[in-house]
Amino acid sequence: MKYLHKDELVDDPSTMEAHRDDHYIFFMLEKGQASMMIDFTEVQLKGKTVYYLLPGQVHYRIDTEMASGWFVAVDTALIPKECRNVFETQLFLQQPQHLSHTQFTECQTVLNLLHLKYNDSGSTPFYRSILHSLLQSFISIVATYYAENKESGIQTSRQAQLSAQFKEILNTDIRFRKSPASFAAQMNISEAYLSEVLKKKTGFPASYWIQQEIILEAKRLLYYTELGVKEIAHDLGYTDHSYFSRFFRKSVGLSALAFRHKYRE
């Protein structure tokens, strides 16, 4: 998280090169204006707006004209599921949301407090819980603005629509569907075409996103609940909890219990 002052990015060539990230990025532009290329469509950002980038979206900065505002990069595991349903399942390319004076003040207040706590010592009691609570407050506020204005945006391609449909099913059916073929059948397309579409739009095939969603949900359950590993495995649709434990360790690099201990410290 950082606050970007006017013309701070002018001499940073990395922001001018096309790339994609594996996490969400939120912007709140306070003053000035900027333009970005998102999935080959130019998006204009102006003062008093919020905007977000999805994991996997190809993007690069075109220009920044004396802009200042907030930049927040967020692990997908920290995005509430109901907010992801707003952000990820639109059939339109997301557009900046202009903020009223009241909305701007709300976002600015939460971000200032979040930044203050973010810069506190990690040894502060409840440091991580406070950060996560403030972060999710900001994310939920932004999701509310987009949900209230869900018809805004630019019509996207058939591939983008299929990608959004896949993500919507993924968010709701991950406990019951584990194979790309099952998702493709639900969407009435072939498994090969589904993976081709997702690889073009996000850089990864369907199998990757299915595995990521399982791990994200497991992380949430480990962090936010007191369920045991066996119970979590069952909740996610695994009858063999030993297999689930090996899958989690291979994907995360930690055992499920070690992950819980590390992020609850």
Secondary structure, 3 states (H helix, E strand, C coil): CEEECCCCCCCCHHHHCCECCCCEEEEEEEEEEEEEEECCEEEEEECCEEEEECCCCCEEEEEEEEEEEEEEEECHHHCCHHHHHHHHCCCEECCCEECCHHHHHHHHHHHHHHHHHHCCCCCCCCHHHHHHHHHHHHHHHHHHHHHHCCCCCEECCHHHHHHHHHHHHHHHHCCCCCCHHHHHHHHCCCHHHHHHHHHHHHCCCHHHHHHHHHHHHHHHHHHHCCCCHHHHHHHCCCCCHHHHHHHHHHHHCCCHHHHHHHHHC
